[in-house]
Amino acid sequence: MAKTTGFIEYTREDMSKRPVQQRLQDFREYEMLLPLDKAMKQAARCMDCGVPSCHAYGCPTKNRIPDWNDMVYQNQWRRALDILHSTDNFPEFTGRVCPAPCEAACTLGINQPAVSIRQIELQIIERGWREGWVLPQPAPFKTRKRVAVIGSGPAGLAVSQQLARKGHNVILFEKADRIGGLLRYGIPDFKLEKQIIDRRLEQLRQEGVVFEVGVEAGVDISVRYLTRSFDAVVITAGSTVPRDLEAPGRNLKGIHYAMEFLTQQNRINAGDFIPSGQHISAKDKHVLVIGGGDTGSDCVGTSNRQKARQVTQIEILPKPPLERTADNPWPEWPQTLRTSSSHEEGCERRWSILTKEFIGRGHVNKVKAVRLEWSKPDDKGRRSFKEIPDSDFEIQADLVLLAAGFVHVDHGPLVKDYNIKCDERGNIGIDRNCMTNVPGVFAAGDAAMGASLVVRALHQGRLAAEGVDRFLNNI
């Protein structure tokens, strides 16, 4: 453990943020690392709690959090990095974009501010990069087994690195023009600058992973080719089919899926040219974001940086409470109100709102909505709603961004030609080894579990790599 009385002596101190008016002028990251001496004090707050729920319950990757906190407190940063890397391939990603369920499960968090686990994690990996401790780990021998990985998000990158280090020949296919998947084109630069991805990709290249961009599996390369050329295939394409909002006027111009909007801005930041007729811009517009999750929040931050006149975000669910309720005890994830950095930059938020109609002539300019009344949870925790009579109202909206989540992986030629079975939600069905109903074909990440956290996709990528390695050793 770290310092015995650290949690008594030190209070939680979070990373500082760039001033709002400054960060709204660019797409650079808004958080700044703590000085190393302060990070060591934060690590000292880790308690001798006996059962570390942060590790056992909160963290999807089962990070050995108390162990690397202790190493940071003892100024053994390289040992802390080794412990961190033993469970997390890319802590520079999770340290930036993970909502930190580990902190929600921190024992200290029962009655005090939790240990600042995410920022300590980020401190460890960033010092590792600065000191030159993050080095390629090529396999000492090659197995001559060939593995195709489809999709280059966090699951695809994790499975590729793990298998390459086992000595397998890994070729990663990505249909976009750059590697990174959700990390590259879904997460705004102000949360994850893309050179952070590039430096890790160089490590993977030196470990033997081959990247093929602009290749759509099932279209540009057939299932027959994959079957003939590879000993195993891993589908990590993500849950890419967005949830639509069927309402009158849906066909009006100015209504876009959130990922269209976010991806385009990331491309602009990367130097890509977007023709004026295809440019989705929030500049000087009344922007309405439909959906209250992280993707919706990213739309808010991007709209503000594009100089929107006003940004409104609506959510069909009721407003969460400020504190845990009796039916949401520690160490469960707290279903409480969260205010993101994007909300701090300017946004009107409304809850219990149902979209009824998009209004406009050719182009949307208003949205008709109605307020909802939610019932109390039943015995199974389910709630229902009803419209409040005479509560209809209109919201001015020149640009509408649909951020209502994702349905499932694309059921395109790859899934169909392999005849892969999907579950009732449309996700690819897998067994305990992450293998589908087709021998030698595996799936991981959002493709198999539905849209979720980067850290969960990364962890399942590691599990899939173990399953693939066992399979290859038995054929």
C-alpha positions in Angstrom: 0.0 0.0 0.0 1.0 3.7 -0.1 1.3 5.9 2.9 -0.7 4.6 5.9 -2.1 8.0 6.8 -2.0 9.5 3.3 -5.8 9.6 2.9 -6.0 11.6 6.2 -3.1 14.0 5.4 -3.9 14.9 1.8 -7.1 16.0 0.0 -7.9 15.1 -3.5 -6.5 17.4 -6.1 -7.6 17.1 -9.8 -5.8 18.0 -12.9 -6.1 21.6 -13.8 -7.9 22.6 -17.0 -7.1 25.3 -19.5 -9.4 28.4 -19.1 -12.7 28.0 -21.0 -12.2 31.0 -23.3 -8.7 29.8 -24.2 -9.6 26.2 -25.0 -12.6 27.3 -27.1 -10.2 28.8 -29.6 -8.6 25.4 -30.6 -9.0 21.7 -30.4 -6.0 21.0 -28.1 -6.5 18.9 -25.0 -8.1 20.8 -22.2 -6.6 18.9 -19.2 -3.1 19.5 -17.8 -1.0 17.0 -15.9 -0.3 17.5 -12.2 3.3 18.1 -11.2 5.0 14.9 -10.2 5.3 15.8 -6.6 1.6 16.4 -6.4 0.9 13.1 -8.2 2.9 11.3 -5.6 0.8 12.8 -2.8 -2.3 11.7 -4.6 -1.0 8.2 -4.8 -0.2 8.3 -1.1 -4.0 8.6 -0.5 -4.5 5.0 -1.6 -5.7 3.2 1.6 -5.0 -0.2 3.1 -8.6 -1.1 2.4 -8.1 -4.9 2.4 -10.4 -5.6 -0.6 -9.5 -3.1 -3.4 -12.9 -2.7 -5.1 -11.2 -0.4 -7.6 -9.4 -3.4 -9.0 -11.8 -6.2 -8.3 -15.1 -4.5 -9.1 -14.6 -1.1 -10.8 -11.9 -1.6 -13.4 -12.8 -3.6 -16.5 -9.1 -4.4 -17.2 -8.5 -5.4 -13.6 -5.6 -2.9 -13.3 -3.5 -3.5 -10.2 -4.2 -0.1 -8.9 -3.0 -0.3 -5.3 0.2 -1.8 -6.5 1.1 1.0 -8.9 -0.1 3.6 -6.5 2.4 2.2 -4.0 5.2 2.3 -6.6 4.4 6.0 -7.4 4.4 6.9 -3.7 7.8 5.3 -3.4 9.1 7.1 -6.5 9.5 3.9 -8.4 7.9 5.1 -11.6 9.3 2.5 -14.0 8.1 -0.3 -11.8 4.7 1.4 -11.7 4.7 1.5 -15.5 5.5 -2.2 -15.8 2.6 -3.0 -13.4 0.2 -0.8 -15.3 1.2 -2.2 -18.7 0.7 -5.8 -17.4 -3.1 -5.3 -17.7 -3.5 -2.2 -19.9 -1.9 -2.0 -23.4 -2.7 1.7 -23.8 -3.0 3.6 -20.5 -2.5 6.9 -22.4 -5.9 6.3 -24.0 -7.8 5.1 -20.9 -6.1 7.8 -18.8 -7.6 10.4 -21.0 -11.1 9.2 -22.0 -12.1 6.6 -19.4 -14.9 7.7 -17.1 -13.0 6.0 -14.3 -15.4 3.4 -12.8 -12.4 2.4 -10.6 -12.8 5.7 -8.8 -16.5 5.1 -8.3 -15.6 1.8 -6.6 -12.7 3.3 -4.5 -13.2 2.4 -0.9 -12.2 5.8 0.2 -15.0 7.2 -2.0 -17.6 5.9 0.5 -17.3 9.0 2.5 -14.5 11.0 1.0 -13.3 12.1 -2.4 -11.9 9.0 -4.1 -8.3 8.4 -5.0 -7.5 10.2 -8.3 -6.7 7.0 -10.0 -7.2 8.1 -13.6 -4.8 11.0 -13.4 -2.2 8.9 -11.6 -2.5 6.4 -14.4 -1.9 9.1 -16.9 1.0 10.5 -15.0 2.7 7.0 -15.0 2.4 6.5 -18.8 3.3 10.0 -19.8 6.5 9.9 -17.6 7.2 6.5 -19.3 7.1 8.1 -22.7 9.2 11.1 -21.6 11.9 8.8 -20.1 12.0 6.5 -23.1 10.7 3.5 -21.1 8.0 2.6 -23.6 9.8 0.4 -26.0 8.8 -2.2 -28.7 8.6 -5.8 -27.4 9.0 -7.9 -30.5 8.5 -11.6 -30.1 11.7 -13.7 -29.7 10.4 -16.1 -32.3 7.8 -16.3 -35.0 5.1 -19.0 -35.2 4.3 -18.5 -38.9 0.6 -18.3 -38.0 -1.3 -15.5 -39.8 -4.1 -13.5 -38.2 -6.3 -10.9 -39.8 -7.7 -8.3 -37.5 -10.7 -6.3 -38.9 -11.0 -2.8 -37.4 -8.4 -0.6 -35.7 -10.2 0.7 -32.6 -9.0 0.0 -29.0 -10.1 -3.7 -29.3 -8.4 -4.2 -32.6 -5.1 -2.5 -31.5 -5.0 -4.5 -28.3 -5.6 -7.9 -29.9 -3.0 -7.1 -32.6 -0.3 -6.1 -30.1 -1.0 -9.1 -27.9 -0.8 -11.6 -30.8 2.2 -10.0 -32.3 4.1 -10.4 -29.0 3.1 -14.1 -29.1 5.0 -14.4 -32.4 2.0 -14.5 -34.8 2.0 -12.5 -38.0 -0.8 -9.9 -37.6 -2.3 -7.9 -40.4 -4.8 -5.3 -39.3 -7.3 -4.1 -41.9 -9.0 -0.7 -41.5 -11.6 0.7 -44.0 -10.8 4.3 -43.1 -7.7 6.1 -44.4 -6.0 6.2 -41.0 -5.5 3.7 -38.2 -7.3 4.3 -34.9 -11.0 3.7 -35.4 -13.1 5.3 -32.6 -9.9 6.7 -31.1 -9.0 8.5 -34.3 -12.4 9.6 -35.7 -14.9 9.3 -32.8 -13.2 11.1 -29.9 -12.6 14.8 -30.3 -9.0 16.1 -30.3 -9.7 18.2 -27.2 -10.0 14.9 -25.3 -7.4 12.9 -27.2 -4.9 14.5 -29.5 -4.0 12.2 -32.3 -0.2 12.2 -32.0 -0.9 10.3 -28.8 -2.2 7.5 -31.0 0.5 7.8 -33.6 3.4 7.3 -31.2 1.8 4.0 -30.0 1.2 2.8 -33.5 4.9 3.2 -34.2 5.5 0.8 -31.3 3.1 -1.8 -32.8 4.8 -1.5 -36.2 8.2 -2.2 -34.7 6.6 -5.2 -33.0 5.6 -6.6 -36.3 1.9 -5.5 -36.8 1.2 -4.7 -40.4 -1.4 -2.0 -41.0 -3.6 -2.0 -44.2 -5.8 1.1 -44.5 -8.6 1.8 -47.0 -9.5 -1.9 -47.0 -13.1 -2.9 -46.2 -13.2 -6.6 -45.2 -16.0 -8.4 -47.0 -15.9 -5.8 -49.9 -12.4 -5.1 -50.9 -11.2 -8.5 -49.7 -13.6 -11.4 -49.6 -14.4 -13.8 -46.9 -13.1 -16.5 -49.2 -9.7 -14.7 -49.3 -9.6 -14.3 -45.6 -10.4 -18.0 -45.0 -7.7 -19.1 -47.5 -5.0 -16.7 -46.4 -5.3 -16.6 -42.6 -5.3 -19.1 -39.8 -7.6 -16.9 -37.7 -9.7 -13.8 -38.2 -10.7 -11.3 -35.4 -13.6 -8.9 -36.0 -13.2 -5.7 -34.0 -15.2 -3.4 -36.3 -17.2 -1.8 -33.5 -20.8 -1.0 -33.0 -21.2 1.4 -35.9 -24.9 1.5 -36.8 -26.4 4.6 -35.2 -29.8 4.6 -33.5 -32.1 6.8 -35.6 -34.9 9.0 -34.5 -38.0 8.4 -36.5 -40.2 11.5 -36.4 -42.0 13.6 -39.0 -39.5 15.9 -40.9 -36.6 13.5 -40.4 -35.6 13.9 -44.0 -35.0 17.7 -43.7 -31.5 19.0 -44.3 -29.5 20.0 -41.3 -30.1 16.7 -39.3 -27.0 14.6 -38.9 -25.8 11.7 -36.9 -23.3 12.7 -34.2 -20.5 10.6 -35.7 -20.8 12.3 -39.1 -20.2 15.7 -37.3 -17.4 14.5 -35.0 -15.6 12.5 -37.6 -15.6 15.4 -40.1 -14.1 17.8 -37.5 -11.4 15.4 -36.7 -10.6 15.1 -40.3 -10.4 18.9 -40.6 -8.0 18.9 -37.6 -5.9 16.4 -39.4 -5.6 18.6 -42.5 -8.2 17.0 -44.7 -10.1 19.1 -47.2 -13.9 19.1 -46.9 -15.8 20.5 -49.8 -18.1 23.4 -48.8 -21.2 21.6 -49.8 -20.4 18.7 -47.5 -19.2 20.7 -44.5 -21.3 20.3 -41.4 -20.8 23.5 -39.5 -22.3 24.8 -36.3 -20.9 28.3 -36.8 -23.6 31.0 -35.9 -26.3 28.3 -35.6 -28.7 27.2 -33.0 -27.5 23.6 -32.4 -29.7 21.0 -30.8 -28.0 17.8 -29.6 -30.5 14.9 -29.0 -29.0 12.5 -26.5 -27.4 13.1 -23.1 -24.4 10.7 -23.2 -20.7 11.1 -23.8 -21.2 11.4 -27.6 -23.7 14.1 -27.1 -21.3 15.9 -24.8 -18.6 15.7 -27.5 -21.0 17.3 -29.9 -21.5 20.2 -27.5 -17.8 20.8 -27.1 -17.2 20.6 -30.8 -20.2 22.9 -31.6 -18.9 25.5 -29.1 -15.4 25.4 -30.7 -17.1 25.9 -34.1 -18.6 29.1 -32.7 -22.2 28.0 -32.5 -24.7 30.8 -31.5 -26.4 28.6 -28.9 -26.2 24.9 -28.0 -29.1 23.0 -26.4 -28.9 19.3 -25.3 -32.0 17.3 -24.6 -32.4 13.9 -23.0 -35.4 11.6 -22.9 -34.5 10.3 -19.5 -35.2 12.2 -16.2 -32.6 14.4 -14.7 -30.2 12.3 -12.5 -29.9 13.0 -8.8 -26.9 14.9 -7.4 -26.0 12.1 -5.0 -26.4 8.3 -4.9 -29.9 7.0 -4.1 -30.6 4.1 -1.8 -30.9 1.7 -4.7 -27.6 2.7 -6.2 -25.1 1.9 -3.4 -21.3 1.9 -3.5 -19.4 0.3 -5.3 -21.9 0.4 -8.2 -21.4 3.0 -10.9 -23.2 6.1 -9.5 -26.2 7.1 -11.5 -25.8 10.8 -10.7 -25.7 14.0 -12.6 -22.4 14.7 -14.4 -21.2 17.9 -15.9 -18.5 17.5 -18.5 -15.9 20.0 -19.6 -18.0 20.6 -22.7 -21.0 21.5 -20.6 -18.9 23.9 -18.6 -18.1 25.7 -21.9 -21.7 26.6 -22.5 -24.9 24.5 -23.0 -28.5 24.5 -22.0 -29.5 21.1 -20.8 -33.0 19.7 -20.5 -34.2 16.3 -19.3 -37.5 14.3 -19.8 -37.9 15.7 -23.3 -39.3 13.7 -26.2 -38.8 14.8 -29.8 -42.1 14.9 -31.7 -41.3 16.6 -35.0 -38.7 18.3 -37.1 -40.0 21.5 -38.6 -38.7 23.4 -41.6 -39.0 24.0 -45.4 -36.3 21.9 -47.0 -34.0 22.7 -44.0 -34.7 22.2 -40.3 -35.2 25.3 -38.3 -37.3 24.1 -35.3 -37.9 21.0 -33.4 -41.3 20.3 -31.7 -41.0 18.4 -28.4 -43.0 17.5 -25.3 -42.2 17.1 -21.7 -42.5 13.7 -20.0 -43.5 12.3 -16.7 -41.6 9.2 -15.6 -43.0 6.6 -13.3 -41.2 5.2 -10.3 -39.1 2.0 -10.9 -41.0 -1.3 -10.7 -39.7 -4.4 -9.0 -37.3 -5.0 -11.9 -36.1 -1.4 -12.0 -38.0 -0.6 -15.1 -39.6 2.8 -15.6 -42.2 4.0 -18.0 -43.2 7.5 -19.1 -46.2 9.5 -20.3 -46.5 12.8 -22.1 -47.5 15.7 -19.9 -50.7 17.1 -21.4 -50.4 20.6 -23.1 -46.6 20.6 -22.5 -45.7 20.8 -26.2 -43.0 23.4 -27.1 -40.6 24.3 -29.8 -36.8 24.6 -29.8 -35.1 26.7 -32.4 -32.6 24.5 -34.3 -30.6 25.2 -37.5 -28.5 22.1 -36.9 -29.7 18.9 -35.2 -27.2 16.2 -34.1 -28.5 12.8 -33.2 -26.5 11.3 -30.4 -28.9 8.6 -29.2 -26.3 5.8 -29.2 -25.6 2.8 -31.5 -27.6 -0.3 -32.3 -25.0 -2.9 -33.2 -22.2 -3.9 -35.6 -22.8 -3.4 -39.3 -24.4 -6.6 -40.6 -22.7 -6.2 -44.0 -20.9 -8.7 -46.3 -18.4 -9.7 -43.7 -21.0 -10.9 -41.2 -23.4 -12.2 -43.9 -20.8 -14.1 -46.0 -19.3 -15.8 -42.9 -22.9 -16.6 -41.8 -22.0 -15.4 -38.3 -24.8 -15.7 -35.8 -25.7 -12.6 -33.8 -27.6 -12.3 -30.5 -31.0 -10.7 -30.0 -29.5 -7.3 -29.9 -27.7 -7.7 -33.1 -24.2 -8.1 -31.6 -21.9 -10.8 -32.8 -22.3 -13.9 -30.6 -19.1 -15.3 -29.1 -18.1 -18.1 -26.6 -15.8 -17.8 -23.6 -12.8 -17.7 -26.0 -14.4 -14.9 -28.0 -14.9 -17.2 -30.9 -18.0 -17.0 -33.1 -20.0 -19.9 -34.4 -17.5 -20.1 -37.3 -14.3 -21.9 -36.2 -11.3 -19.7 -36.4 -13.4 -16.5 -36.6 -13.4 -14.4 -33.4 -15.0 -11.1 -32.4 -14.2 -8.5 -29.6 -15.0 -5.0 -28.5 -18.2 -3.2 -29.4 -18.8 -5.7 -32.3 -19.5 -8.4 -29.7 -20.8 -6.5 -26.6 -22.5 -3.4 -28.1 -21.4 0.2 -27.7 -19.4 0.6 -24.5 -16.3 2.1 -23.0 -12.9 2.2 -24.6 -11.5 0.4 -21.5 -14.0 -2.5 -21.9 -13.2 -2.9 -25.6 -9.4 -2.9 -24.8 -9.9 -5.6 -22.2 -12.0 -7.8 -24.5 -9.3 -7.4 -27.1 -6.9 -8.9 -24.7 -9.2 -11.7 -23.9 -9.8 -12.4 -27.6 -6.0 -12.5 -28.1 -5.8 -15.3 -25.5 -8.5 -17.2 -27.2 -6.9 -16.8 -30.6 -3.5 -17.9 -29.3 -5.1 -21.1 -27.7 -6.8 -21.8 -31.0 -3.7 -21.4 -33.1 -1.7 -23.6 -30.7 -4.2 -26.4 -31.2 -4.4 -26.4 -35.1 
